[in-house]
Amino acid sequence: MSETPTTPTPPAGPGPDPGHGVWSDKHRSAGPDPTRGDGMGSGWASGGTVFAGVLMMVGGILGILNGIAGIAKDDVYAHIGTYTYAFNLTTWGWIHLIIGVIVAVTGFGVLKDQGWARGVGVAIAALYIIAYFMFLPYEPLWSVIAIAIGVFVIWALVSDSPHHAARS
């Protein structure tokens, strides 16, 4: 009894192309692959956006606490000598309180994927960086950390594709 030769069917997923013996994309699934640069943003940048939202909420809450401390006691931070951006520490308390509230609310908006939050987040993070630059003489170590966090937040918000909600 003789058997008739049959042509093997290609596998459903990626695999060798029977005609060429090399890996072929023609058997890939139709869904987007976040590791292949499909123009919709990478999974890492999306995670960076979530992390930026969390950092904004935490930084905002710390700013609120920082502001309350500055308003309640004018001697919480060391007084400096002559500095171009020297303000009364109560004034700094109000600045940190107001920016902290805006940063925390915007961070919550970023986490909830609100349309307004991305643009406002970039703007308020830039303001956050400027404020902490001016606050450097009072708390130099924390100010440098806050500036780095602000830079990361801006990067995360502008590098992730605004169409990431379409992937869900």
Secondary structure, 3 states (H helix, E strand, C coil): CCCCCCCCCCCCCCEECCCCCCEECCCCCCCCCCCCCCCCCCHHHHHHHHHHHHHHHHHHHHHHHHHHHHHHCCCCCCCCCCCCCCCCHHHHHHHHHHHHHHHHHHHHHHHCCCHHHHHHHHHHHHHHHHHHHHCCCCCHHHHHHHHHHHHHHHHHHHHCCCCHHHHC
